[in-house]
Amino acid sequence: MRTLTVLGTCGAWPEAGRSASGFLLEYDGFRVVLDLGYATVPRLLEHRPGGDVDAVVVTHEHPDHCADLSALTRARYFADVRGPRIPLYCTPGVFSRVQAMEPTEDLNEVFDVHELPASYEVGPFRLDSALLPHYVPHAGVRLSAPGLTVMYSADAGPAPELAELAAGADLFIAGVTLQGTVEEHDEPYLLTTVDAGQWATRAGAKRLMLTHFWPGSDRKRWADDARTGFDGEVVIAEEGMVLTL
């Protein structure tokens, strides 16, 4: 089975009934988490009791993308059977920020840390990553396995590396913090709705999923913006959605 489960979709902070950024990618029994922002672990535990996952990827240290790494740490640290350490792929600031939330529990006892950006073999996947424009070091990630490629831009702005990571992707998961175009906002560190569609086209992606919505935004309107630059399927991420890949 190859699926993507949406754990959270909000940027900055979670709305009532929603969570911040997070996804669970499953490929023939191998399970990778992409980001663990506010309130994503309760949703993860609905699918993986005890936080039983094979790898975690965290794109950057902003808490709407990494805060619930602390919750997963505790779920594993205090489990009756802790199990082997989980490979954690993240930018350097993530580990220190989350560890600061845990003065008595050592994250190294739960996670085996690998620094991004870099390339790794992660179970059946090849993980490729590159720095993308943001306010803190931020890695866009591409996960490729036989018959499937998923690219996740998280919360970054546009750059040539974005198209390289998303080239030919079966699914391009784009964080669209702003509506309109980058030029309208004069904001180089965030991706907008219109630009997401244009970059998906430039990369030759097959499907585009929009996420990282600013709380209170009109999600359908933002999807309509993305469709102006992309002829493929545009999916609006919703908490609990399970997308077959």
N, C-alpha and C positions, 0 to 999 in steps of 0.2 A: 504494500500500500504506500502511495506517495501523496502526501497531503501537506497543506499549510493551515495551521490553526491560528486564528487571530486571538491573542491574549489581551491586547490593548491598542488603542488608536489615537489617543490624545497627545498633543504636544504641550509642553510647559507644565501643565498640571491636569489631573483627571477631572472630568465632569462627573456629576452624580450618575451612578450606574455604569460608568466607564472606567477604563484604566489608561495609564500612559503606555509608551511603546513596548511592544513585545510580540513575538511570534514563536510558534513551535513547528519546526520543519521535520517531517517524518519521511524516511526513504527506506523502504523494505526492512523495517524494524529498527533502523538507526534514527535517533532523535536528537536534533540540535535546536537549542534555544537561541533566538536572535533578539538581544536586548531584554532587559528586565526592569522596566520603569515602574513607577508607583502603581501598586495594587495589581500587578500581573501575576505574582506567585499564587494567590488564591485561585486564579483561573487555571494556572498551570497544574496545580494539584488536583483539579477536577479531572484532568486527563492523565497525569502521571503522579499517582499517590506517592508521597514521600520524596517528591522531587527526583524521581528516577529518570534521568536523562543521560545521554552519552557525551554531550559537549555543550558548552555555552560560549556564545560570541557576543561581546559587548563593544559597540562601536565607539563610544566615548564616555567621558566622565560626568556629563550632565545628569542630575538625578532622575529626570524623567526617562532616562534610558538605563540607569544602573542601580537605582535605590533598592529595588527588591532583590538584588544579588545578596543583600544582607539577610533578607527573609529566607532565601534558599539556603544560605549558609547555616542558619539556625535549624531549618528543617532537617538538614543532613547531619549537622554537628551533634544534635541531641537525639537522633534516631536510635532505636534499640540496636540496630545494626547499621553502622555508618556507611559501610561499603567503600569501594575504591575512590580515590580522588577523581574529580571530574575535570577533564581538560577545559581550561578557560582561556579563550583567545580575546585579548583586549588591548586597548591603547594604554600606555604607562600610567596615566593618572587615575584609571578606574580602580585599580587594586588599592592604592593608598587612600582614595576617597572613601571606599566602602569599608576598608579596615578601620578607618577613624570612627566608624559607627559601632565597631565591635571591640571595645577595650579589653575584653576577656577571652574572646573566641578568635583563634588564629585562622584566617582564611586559607593559609597554606595547608591546614589539616583537612580541608574540604576540596580545594581546587589545586590543579597542576597548571601553573600560569605560563602562557606563551604570548609574547608581545606582538602587537600589530602596529604598523603594517608589515606583512611578510606573507609567504606562501607556505602552506602546510598540507599534509595528507590527514584528513579528519574522517576516520571510518571510510565509507565509500566515496566521500567527497574530496575534491581538491579545493582548498580554500585559497583564493587569491584576494589581495586587498591593496588599497592604495589610499594615501592621505587625500581627503577632499576638503574644500574650504569650509571652515567653521570657526567659532570663537575659541575653541580648545582643540587639541589634536584629535582628529576624527578620521576613522577608517571606513570607507565604503568596502563592502565585501561581496565576493562572487563565490558561490558554491556550485561546483559542477560534479556530476556523477553521470554514468552511462544513461543517456536518454533524458537528462534533466539538468537545466542550469537556472539558478535563481540568483538575482542580484538585489542587494538591499542598500539603498543610499542613506537610510536613517535620516539624519537631520542636517545634511550638508548642502552647501551651495554647488552650483554647476562648475565643471572643469573638464578638460579633455579626458581625464582619467575616468570620469563618470561614464562616458560612452564606451570606453575600452572595457570597463568592468561589466557593463550591461550588454555588450555586443552579442546579438543573437540569442539573448536570454529567453527562456520559455516564460519566465515571470520576472518583471522588473517592479520591485516594491519601492515606491518613491515617497519620501516624506515631503508633504506639501504644506509648509507652515504658513505661506502667504498666498493670497489670491492675486491673479494677474500675472505680470511679468517682472523679472528682476529689474529691468530698466525703470519701471513705474515706481518701484520701491527703493531704488538705489541701494540694494541689499545684496552683496556678493556672497554672503555666508549662509544663505537659506535658499531652498528651491521653491518656486512658485507653481501654481496650478498650470498655467499656460506652458511654462518652460518644461514641466515634467512631461507633457505630451510631446513637445518638440524633441526633447532628449531621447525619449523612448523611440521615436521615429528615426532619429539619427543613429541610434544604436542597433536598430533592426530588431527590437524586442517584440515578442509575439503577444504578450499580455501585459497590461499595466495595472498595478494595484496602488491606489492612493491611500496614504495614512498620515499620521502626525498632524491631525487637524487641530487648528487653534480652537480652544473651547468656545462654544457658542456659534461656530461657523455653520454656514449652509452647505452641507456636504454635497448635496445634489448639484448645486450651482458650481461648486469647485470641480466636480467631475465633468460637467458640461464644458468648463474652461479647458480641461485637459484634452477633451475630445476634439477641440478645434485644431490641435496639432498632431493628433494620432488617430489613425483609422482602425486600429485593432480594438480588442475588448478592453474596456476600462472598468475596473472593479473598485467599489467603495468599500474599504475595510470596515468591518463591524465586529465588535467583541463577540466571541463565540463562533464566528464564521469558520467553516472548514472548507477549504478550497481543494478540489482534486487536481493533482498536477499530472 
